[in-house]
Amino acid sequence: VEITTGSYTSTYGLWKICVSSLDVRECVPLKCSTATGDSNFCSRILAGRAFMTLARILSGITSICLFICAFIDEKTSRILLLIAKALAFICLIMGIISVAAGGSTIQTLSQDGVKCSLSAASILGIVAIIINFVGVIASFFIKRSQK
């Protein structure tokens, strides 16, 4: 999320906040514990972090399952292929939830007349969802090999 006010630009991510003024840019880690006063903002950031992290981990596991399916026997391959298809669908859902949490954060920051815009990371997240959607559709067309 990018907020521009005069010559100052603030960029909020899931893990960092960057502030730039003229030619100086400084980034600091986003510390968002549930004990802070702005729990609405923090809860959305933490939800985005959780779902994005889970989607990344599960997409890696899905890729490994599909790679292993190419080199093992038919019976085990069938089980792994089914697991890979289910994980691909779960990754799609988690990606949608994480981008929605980011959009919700933009809505929270846009209150009180502050103008927020999508940053490159938000656009990449949307593109990743589209690619993941195509991958889910393609995974359902994968058939087990007849040896």
MDTraj code that builds the backbone (N, CA, C; nanometers):
import mdtraj as md
import numpy as np

residues = "VAL GLU ILE THR THR GLY SER TYR THR SER THR TYR GLY LEU TRP LYS ILE CYS VAL SER SER LEU ASP VAL ARG GLU CYS VAL PRO LEU LYS CYS SER THR ALA THR GLY ASP SER ASN PHE CYS SER ARG ILE LEU ALA GLY ARG ALA PHE MET THR LEU ALA ARG ILE LEU SER GLY ILE THR SER ILE CYS LEU PHE ILE CYS ALA PHE ILE ASP GLU LYS THR SER ARG ILE LEU LEU LEU ILE ALA LYS ALA LEU ALA PHE ILE CYS LEU ILE MET GLY ILE ILE SER VAL ALA ALA GLY GLY SER THR ILE GLN THR LEU SER GLN ASP GLY VAL LYS CYS SER LEU SER ALA ALA SER ILE LEU GLY ILE VAL ALA ILE ILE ILE ASN PHE VAL GLY VAL ILE ALA SER PHE PHE ILE LYS ARG SER GLN LYS".split()
xyz = np.array([
    [0.0853, -0.1158, 0.0000],
    [0.0000, 0.0000, 0.0000],
    [0.0899, 0.1221, 0.0000],
    [0.0611, 0.2156, -0.0858],
    [0.1429, 0.3355, -0.0956],
    [0.0581, 0.4583, -0.0645],
    [0.1065, 0.5413, 0.0273],
    [0.0374, 0.6646, 0.0659],
    [0.1302, 0.7810, 0.0353],
    [0.0800, 0.8778, -0.0422],
    [0.1593, 0.9954, -0.0766],
    [0.0934, 1.1186, -0.0168],
    [0.1713, 1.1945, 0.0600],
    [0.1251, 1.3190, 0.1197],
    [0.2316, 1.4244, 0.0938],
    [0.2054, 1.5126, 0.0000],
    [0.3042, 1.6143, -0.0344],
    [0.4289, 1.5498, -0.0919],
    [0.5445, 1.5760, -0.0307],
    [0.6702, 1.5172, -0.0785],
    [0.7053, 1.3877, -0.0054],
    [0.6198, 1.3456, 0.0868],
    [0.6438, 1.2230, 0.1626],
    [0.5640, 1.1071, 0.1029],
    [0.6281, 0.9925, 0.0936],
    [0.5618, 0.8714, 0.0467],
    [0.5873, 0.7608, 0.1476],
    [0.4804, 0.6980, 0.1929],
    [0.4910, 0.5843, 0.2843],
    [0.4423, 0.4602, 0.2123],
    [0.5183, 0.3529, 0.2230],
    [0.4809, 0.2265, 0.1618],
    [0.4711, 0.1219, 0.2717],
    [0.3523, 0.0615, 0.2838],
    [0.3270, -0.0418, 0.3839],
    [0.3268, -0.1773, 0.3154],
    [0.4040, -0.2702, 0.3699],
    [0.4035, -0.4076, 0.3222],
    [0.3635, -0.5000, 0.4357],
    [0.3765, -0.6291, 0.4118],
    [0.3431, -0.7244, 0.5173],
    [0.4496, -0.7288, 0.6261],
    [0.5750, -0.6992, 0.5889],
    [0.6840, -0.7099, 0.6857],
    [0.7603, -0.5797, 0.7075],
    [0.7451, -0.4801, 0.6191],
    [0.8214, -0.3557, 0.6308],
    [0.7344, -0.2340, 0.6033],
    [0.7762, -0.1209, 0.6608],
    [0.7210, 0.0100, 0.6281],
    [0.8374, 0.0931, 0.5768],
    [0.8212, 0.1518, 0.4592],
    [0.9247, 0.2372, 0.4022],
    [0.8705, 0.3789, 0.3886],
    [0.9504, 0.4763, 0.4314],
    [0.9143, 0.6169, 0.4217],
    [1.0207, 0.6852, 0.3383],
    [0.9765, 0.7618, 0.2380],
    [1.0733, 0.8330, 0.1547],
    [1.0342, 0.9795, 0.1440],
    [1.1365, 1.0640, 0.1470],
    [1.1194, 1.2078, 0.1340],
    [1.2337, 1.2594, 0.0488],
    [1.2005, 1.3260, -0.0590],
    [1.2987, 1.3760, -0.1550],
    [1.3851, 1.2595, -0.2038],
    [1.5115, 1.2532, -0.1664],
    [1.5988, 1.1447, -0.2127],
    [1.6341, 1.0457, -0.1024],
    [1.5728, 1.0578, 0.0139],
    [1.6049, 0.9720, 0.1275],
    [1.4928, 0.8697, 0.1467],
    [1.5326, 0.7431, 0.1586],
    [1.4348, 0.6359, 0.1806],
    [1.4816, 0.5522, 0.2989],
    [1.3908, 0.5303, 0.3928],
    [1.4238, 0.4511, 0.5108],
    [1.3163, 0.3452, 0.5315],
    [1.3600, 0.2212, 0.5524],
    [1.2681, 0.1100, 0.5753],
    [1.2923, 0.0515, 0.7139],
    [1.1839, 0.0213, 0.7818],
    [1.1923, -0.0403, 0.9140],
    [1.0987, -0.1599, 0.9178],
    [1.1305, -0.2600, 0.9996],
    [1.0403, -0.3751, 1.0121],
    [0.9055, -0.3329, 1.0700],
    [0.8003, -0.3946, 1.0205],
    [0.6659, -0.3671, 1.0701],
    [0.6406, -0.4559, 1.1906],
    [0.6431, -0.3958, 1.3085],
    [0.6179, -0.4709, 1.4313],
    [0.4701, -0.4576, 1.4614],
    [0.4021, -0.5675, 1.4503],
    [0.2572, -0.5643, 1.4630],
    [0.2137, -0.6718, 1.5608],
    [0.2248, -0.6425, 1.6868],
    [0.1769, -0.7383, 1.7862],
    [0.0309, -0.7073, 1.8157],
    [-0.0393, -0.8031, 1.8690],
    [-0.1814, -0.7826, 1.8984],
    [-0.2024, -0.6918, 2.0185],
    [-0.0965, -0.6572, 2.0888],
    [-0.1094, -0.5715, 2.2066],
    [-0.1124, -0.4230, 2.1703],
    [-0.0825, -0.3882, 2.0435],
    [-0.0808, -0.2472, 2.0060],
    [-0.2225, -0.1935, 1.9966],
    [-0.2339, -0.0605, 1.9946],
    [-0.3651, 0.0022, 1.9958],
    [-0.4450, -0.0146, 1.8673],
    [-0.3785, -0.0213, 1.7521],
    [-0.4490, -0.0303, 1.6242],
    [-0.4673, -0.1765, 1.5854],
    [-0.5500, -0.2459, 1.6592],
    [-0.5646, -0.3900, 1.6389],
    [-0.6327, -0.4240, 1.5073],
    [-0.7181, -0.3348, 1.4534],
    [-0.7850, -0.3597, 1.3271],
    [-0.6827, -0.3696, 1.2138],
    [-0.5920, -0.2738, 1.2077],
    [-0.4864, -0.2743, 1.1067],
    [-0.3942, -0.3941, 1.1263],
    [-0.3524, -0.4169, 1.2509],
    [-0.2592, -0.5262, 1.2793],
    [-0.3196, -0.6632, 1.2515],
    [-0.4459, -0.6809, 1.2835],
    [-0.5072, -0.8115, 1.2583],
    [-0.5143, -0.8407, 1.1094],
    [-0.5363, -0.7396, 1.0283],
    [-0.5387, -0.7598, 0.8827],
    [-0.3995, -0.7902, 0.8288],
    [-0.3006, -0.7214, 0.8807],
    [-0.1624, -0.7477, 0.8387],
    [-0.1214, -0.8890, 0.8787],
    [-0.1517, -0.9284, 1.0015],
    [-0.1147, -1.0625, 1.0481],
    [-0.1878, -1.1714, 0.9703],
    [-0.3142, -1.1479, 0.9343],
    [-0.3879, -1.2452, 0.8527],
    [-0.3254, -1.2562, 0.7145],
    [-0.2894, -1.1437, 0.6564],
    [-0.2224, -1.1462, 0.5260],
    [-0.0909, -1.2213, 0.5314],
    [-0.0125, -1.1969, 0.6369],
    [0.1143, -1.2690, 0.6543],
    [0.0917, -1.4196, 0.6634],
    [-0.0038, -1.4589, 0.7458],
    [-0.0280, -1.6019, 0.7688],
    [-0.0706, -1.6725, 0.6410],
    [-0.1686, -1.6172, 0.5708],
    [-0.2179, -1.6845, 0.4509],
    [-0.1158, -1.6818, 0.3379],
    [-0.0385, -1.5733, 0.3266],
    [0.0647, -1.5675, 0.2229],
    [0.1742, -1.6700, 0.2512],
    [0.2152, -1.6822, 0.3765],
    [0.3177, -1.7796, 0.4132],
    [0.2695, -1.9221, 0.3891],
    [0.1463, -1.9531, 0.4292],
    [0.0917, -2.0870, 0.4061],
    [0.0783, -2.1177, 0.2574],
    [0.0367, -2.0198, 0.1791],
    [0.0237, -2.0419, 0.0345],
    [0.1592, -2.0724, -0.0278],
    [0.2630, -2.0025, 0.0150],
    [0.3978, -2.0289, -0.0382],
    [0.4465, -2.1682, -0.0003],
    [0.4287, -2.2056, 0.1244],
    [0.4740, -2.3375, 0.1701],
    [0.3994, -2.4482, 0.0972],
    [0.2674, -2.4367, 0.0892],
    [0.1877, -2.5408, 0.0242],
    [0.2122, -2.5477, -0.1261],
    [0.2420, -2.4345, -0.1895],
    [0.2716, -2.4405, -0.3331],
    [0.4029, -2.5134, -0.3583],
    [0.4988, -2.4984, -0.2684],
    [0.6231, -2.5744, -0.2803],
    [0.6003, -2.7233, -0.2628],
    [0.5177, -2.7593, -0.1650],
    [0.4848, -2.9007, -0.1430],
    [0.4112, -2.9573, -0.2639],
    [0.3210, -2.8783, -0.3224],
    [0.2481, -2.9211, -0.4419],
    [0.3434, -2.9487, -0.5570],
    [0.4394, -2.8600, -0.5773],
    [0.5376, -2.8789, -0.6847],
    [0.6197, -3.0053, -0.6632],
    [0.6598, -3.0294, -0.5397],
    [0.7366, -3.1506, -0.5085],
    [0.6531, -3.2752, -0.5354],
    [0.5255, -3.2730, -0.4966],
    [0.4363, -3.3884, -0.5216],
    [0.4232, -3.4164, -0.6707],
    [0.4050, -3.3122, -0.7506],
    [0.3915, -3.3318, -0.8953],
    [0.5210, -3.3834, -0.9571],
    [0.6351, -3.3359, -0.9072],
    [0.7640, -3.3821, -0.9585],
    [0.7858, -3.5292, -0.9238],
    [0.7519, -3.5685, -0.8021],
    [0.7686, -3.7074, -0.7591],
    [0.6761, -3.7998, -0.8375],
    [0.5556, -3.7514, -0.8714],
    [0.4587, -3.8335, -0.9470],
    [0.5164, -3.8828, -1.0792],
    [0.6055, -3.8068, -1.1371],
    [0.6620, -3.8447, -1.2666],
    [0.7595, -3.9619, -1.2555],
    [0.8104, -3.9906, -1.1362],
    [0.9163, -4.0903, -1.1229],
    [0.8820, -4.2111, -1.0360],
    [0.7596, -4.2232, -0.9885],
    [0.7276, -4.3365, -0.9015],
    [0.6193, -4.4233, -0.9634],
    [0.5903, -4.5340, -0.8964],
    [0.4943, -4.6306, -0.9510],
    [0.3516, -4.5757, -0.9516],
    [0.2643, -4.6469, -1.0205],
    [0.1291, -4.5988, -1.0482],
    [0.0425, -4.5821, -0.9234],
    [0.0497, -4.6760, -0.8306],
    [-0.0379, -4.6712, -0.7133],
    [-0.0065, -4.5497, -0.6253],
    [0.1199, -4.5279, -0.5950],
    [0.1597, -4.4127, -0.5144],
    [0.1395, -4.2837, -0.5924],
    [0.1633, -4.2895, -0.7219],
    [0.1460, -4.1724, -0.8065],
    [0.0022, -4.1221, -0.8028],
    [-0.0932, -4.2127, -0.7990],
    [-0.2343, -4.1738, -0.7967],
    [-0.2669, -4.0960, -0.6693],
    [-0.2146, -4.1417, -0.5566],
    [-0.2396, -4.0741, -0.4290],
    [-0.1734, -3.9363, -0.4272],
    [-0.0475, -3.9299, -0.4709],
    [0.0233, -3.8019, -0.4727],
    [-0.0411, -3.7031, -0.5690],
    [-0.0903, -3.7518, -0.6812],
    [-0.1560, -3.6647, -0.7780],
    [-0.2841, -3.6056, -0.7193],
    [-0.3582, -3.6861, -0.6468],
    [-0.4790, -3.6368, -0.5807],
    [-0.4440, -3.5325, -0.4744],
    [-0.3378, -3.5585, -0.3983],
    [-0.2921, -3.4626, -0.2970],
    [-0.2483, -3.3324, -0.3631],
    [-0.1748, -3.3421, -0.4744],
    [-0.1272, -3.2226, -0.5441],
    [-0.2436, -3.1388, -0.5967],
    [-0.3464, -3.2045, -0.6486],
    [-0.4634, -3.1308, -0.6980],
    [-0.5345, -3.0585, -0.5839],
    [-0.5496, -3.1251, -0.4709],
    [-0.6151, -3.0627, -0.3555],
    [-0.5319, -2.9457, -0.3025],
    [-0.3999, -2.9649, -0.2942],
    [-0.3132, -2.8581, -0.2447],
    [-0.3126, -2.7379, -0.3387],
    [-0.3185, -2.7616, -0.4699],
    [-0.3228, -2.6506, -0.5654],
    [-0.4481, -2.5664, -0.5429],
    [-0.5600, -2.6326, -0.5195],
    [-0.6847, -2.5602, -0.4937],
    [-0.6766, -2.4838, -0.3614],
    [-0.6197, -2.5458, -0.2592],
    [-0.6049, -2.4792, -0.1290],
    [-0.5134, -2.3574, -0.1409],
    [-0.4057, -2.3690, -0.2197],
    [-0.3154, -2.2548, -0.2414],
    [-0.3887, -2.1392, -0.3086],
    [-0.4751, -2.1710, -0.4037],
    [-0.5534, -2.0671, -0.4704],
    [-0.6412, -1.9936, -0.3694],
    [-0.7100, -2.0674, -0.2850],
    [-0.7972, -2.0055, -0.1844],
    [-0.7161, -1.9192, -0.0879],
    [-0.6015, -1.9688, -0.0428],
    [-0.5182, -1.8917, 0.0501],
    [-0.4625, -1.7663, -0.0157],
    [-0.4262, -1.7752, -0.1423],
    [-0.3796, -1.6570, -0.2143],
    [-0.4883, -1.5521, -0.2264],
    [-0.6101, -1.5964, -0.2557],
    [-0.7227, -1.5029, -0.2649],
    [-0.7465, -1.4351, -0.1300],
    [-0.7414, -1.5122, -0.0231],
    [-0.7632, -1.4551, 0.1101],
    [-0.6531, -1.3549, 0.1450],
    [-0.5275, -1.3867, 0.1125],
    [-0.4186, -1.2951, 0.1481],
    [-0.4259, -1.1650, 0.0691],
    [-0.4611, -1.1713, -0.0595],
    [-0.4756, -1.0480, -0.1374],
    [-0.5975, -0.9691, -0.0888],
    [-0.7030, -1.0396, -0.0502],
    [-0.8204, -0.9707, 0.0051],
    [-0.7862, -0.9018, 0.1370],
    [-0.7026, -0.9645, 0.2179],
    [-0.6594, -0.9006, 0.3430],
    [-0.5782, -0.7753, 0.3133],
    [-0.4966, -0.7800, 0.2083],
    [-0.4222, -0.6609, 0.1670],
    [-0.5146, -0.5502, 0.1197],
    [-0.6163, -0.5868, 0.0424],
    [-0.7146, -0.4879, -0.0014],
    [-0.7918, -0.4290, 0.1150],
    [-0.8195, -0.5115, 0.2130],
    [-0.8876, -0.4649, 0.3330],
    [-0.7993, -0.3677, 0.4110],
    [-0.6694, -0.3923, 0.4098],
    [-0.5755, -0.3013, 0.4751],
    [-0.5737, -0.1671, 0.4037],
    [-0.5805, -0.1703, 0.2700],
    [-0.5866, -0.0456, 0.1932],
    [-0.7111, 0.0330, 0.2327],
    [-0.8226, -0.0367, 0.2471],
    [-0.9468, 0.0291, 0.2872],
    [-0.9323, 0.0911, 0.4263],
    [-0.8672, 0.0213, 0.5179],
    [-0.8476, 0.0736, 0.6533],
    [-0.7604, 0.1986, 0.6515],
    [-0.6530, 0.1964, 0.5715],
    [-0.5624, 0.3108, 0.5657],
    [-0.6213, 0.4276, 0.4878],
    [-0.7187, 0.4015, 0.4001],
    [-0.7767, 0.5063, 0.3155],
    [-0.8817, 0.5905, 0.3864],
    [-0.9087, 0.5646, 0.5102],
    [-1.0094, 0.6424, 0.5824],
    [-0.9566, 0.7811, 0.6147],
    [-1.0455, 0.8709, 0.6473],
    [-1.0131, 1.0090, 0.6865],
    [-0.9475, 1.0886, 0.5741],
    [-0.9860, 1.0645, 0.4504],
    [-0.9378, 1.1441, 0.3383],
    [-0.7968, 1.1135, 0.2914],
    [-0.7322, 1.0128, 0.3453],
    [-0.5978, 0.9751, 0.3014],
    [-0.6102, 0.8926, 0.1741],
    [-0.5327, 0.9295, 0.0710],
    [-0.5403, 0.8586, -0.0559],
    [-0.4351, 0.7487, -0.0601],
    [-0.4812, 0.6254, -0.0761],
    [-0.3923, 0.5096, -0.0857],
    [-0.4024, 0.4510, -0.2254],
    [-0.2955, 0.3880, -0.2691],
    [-0.2974, 0.3225, -0.3998],
    [-0.2312, 0.1859, -0.3888],
    [-0.2618, 0.1010, -0.4875],
    [-0.1999, -0.0315, -0.4917],
    [-0.0527, -0.0178, -0.5266],
    [0.0295, -0.0938, -0.4605],
    [0.1713, -0.0938, -0.4937],
    [0.1998, -0.2091, -0.5890],
    [0.3243, -0.2216, -0.6302],
    [0.3631, -0.3288, -0.7226],
    [0.3394, -0.4663, -0.6609],
    [0.3581, -0.4790, -0.5303],
    [0.3373, -0.6082, -0.4638],
    [0.1911, -0.6513, -0.4711],
    [0.0990, -0.5566, -0.4589],
    [-0.0432, -0.5904, -0.4691],
    [-0.0775, -0.6390, -0.6089],
    [-0.0233, -0.5727, -0.7087],
    [-0.0481, -0.6124, -0.8474],
    [0.0139, -0.7489, -0.8748],
    [0.1340, -0.7730, -0.8224],
    [0.1964, -0.9053, -0.8373],
    [0.1139, -1.0133, -0.7680],
    [0.0537, -0.9811, -0.6545],
    [-0.0333, -1.0763, -0.5856],
    [-0.1543, -1.1133, -0.6695],
    [-0.2130, -1.0148, -0.7366],
    [-0.3279, -1.0409, -0.8235],
    [-0.2866, -1.1257, -0.9428],
    [-0.1709, -1.0941, -1.0020],
    [-0.1198, -1.1742, -1.1141],
    [-0.0906, -1.3171, -1.0676],
    [-0.0364, -1.3322, -0.9466],
    [-0.0086, -1.4664, -0.8932],
    [-0.1369, -1.5466, -0.8750],
    [-0.2444, -1.4811, -0.8334],
    [-0.3729, -1.5511, -0.8199],
    [-0.4207, -1.5997, -0.9560],
    [-0.4062, -1.5163, -1.0586],
    [-0.4480, -1.5560, -1.1936],
    [-0.3666, -1.6755, -1.2413],
    [-0.2348, -1.6714, -1.2208],
    [-0.1488, -1.7835, -1.2608],
    [-0.1846, -1.9086, -1.1814],
    [-0.2105, -1.8932, -1.0524],
    [-0.2491, -2.0069, -0.9684],
    [-0.3822, -2.0647, -1.0140],
    [-0.4753, -1.9796, -1.0552],
    [-0.6046, -2.0261, -1.1055],
    [-0.5857, -2.1105, -1.2313],
    [-0.4995, -2.0645, -1.3213],
    [-0.4690, -2.1419, -1.4423],
    [-0.4038, -2.2744, -1.4039],
    [-0.3147, -2.2722, -1.3047],
    [-0.2504, -2.3951, -1.2576],
    [-0.3481, -2.4943, -1.1981],
    [-0.4467, -2.4440, -1.1249],
    [-0.5485, -2.5327, -1.0669],
    [-0.6292, -2.5988, -1.1779],
    [-0.6688, -2.5204, -1.2774],
    [-0.7445, -2.5772, -1.3897],
    [-0.6603, -2.6809, -1.4629],
    [-0.5325, -2.6487, -1.4871],
    [-0.4440, -2.7434, -1.5563],
    [-0.4229, -2.8697, -1.4736],
    [-0.4147, -2.8563, -1.3417],
    [-0.3902, -2.9745, -1.2581],
    [-0.5072, -3.0724, -1.2619],
    [-0.6271, -3.0222, -1.2834],
    [-0.7420, -3.1121, -1.2914],
    [-0.7458, -3.1898, -1.4226],
    [-0.6704, -3.1441, -1.5229],
    [-0.6637, -3.2166, -1.6493],
    [-0.5503, -3.3188, -1.6518],
    [-0.4646, -3.3186, -1.5491],
    [-0.3550, -3.4151, -1.5424],
    [-0.4126, -3.5518, -1.5074],
    [-0.3813, -3.6483, -1.5873],
    [-0.4268, -3.7859, -1.5630],
    [-0.3061, -3.8680, -1.5199],
    [-0.3320, -3.9713, -1.4437],
    [-0.2215, -4.0591, -1.4048],
    [-0.1793, -4.1403, -1.5265],
    [-0.0536, -4.1721, -1.5322],
    [-0.0008, -4.2446, -1.6482],
    [-0.0434, -4.3908, -1.6455],
    [-0.0647, -4.4457, -1.7613],
    [-0.1022, -4.5867, -1.7752],
    [0.0224, -4.6656, -1.8126],
    [0.0853, -4.7309, -1.7164],
    [0.2086, -4.8069, -1.7429],
    [0.1781, -4.9515, -1.7627],
])
top = md.Topology()
chain = top.add_chain()
for i, resn in enumerate(residues, 1):
    res = top.add_residue(resn, chain, resSeq=i)
    for name in ("N", "CA", "C"):
        top.add_atom(name, md.element.get_by_symbol(name[0]), res)
traj = md.Trajectory(xyz[None], top)
